[in-house]
Amino acid sequence: MLQLLGWLVDKLPSHKKLPAEFQECVPYLYASLEDRNPDVRKKAQEAVLPFMIHMGYEAMARQAAKAKVVCM
């Protein structure tokens, strides 16, 4: 996951338009924000902005609303 997130952080800013299928990656991106590995969390944090630039705030917010809430 770490390598994939790093690759996305590098490649997403240079693309003008992403396929609609990339919206399916957002739940995994949000899950990575809570990963036990600090390197994965850091890369996921870096990937949020490029995803939001391409998808828009509203689409990211809709995906966040669909995410499961875990209370401990």
Secondary structure, DSSP 8 states (H G I E B T S, - for coil): -HHHHHHHHHHGGG-S---GGGGGGHHHHHHHTT-SSHHHHHHHHHHHHHHHHHH-HHHHHHHHHHS-----
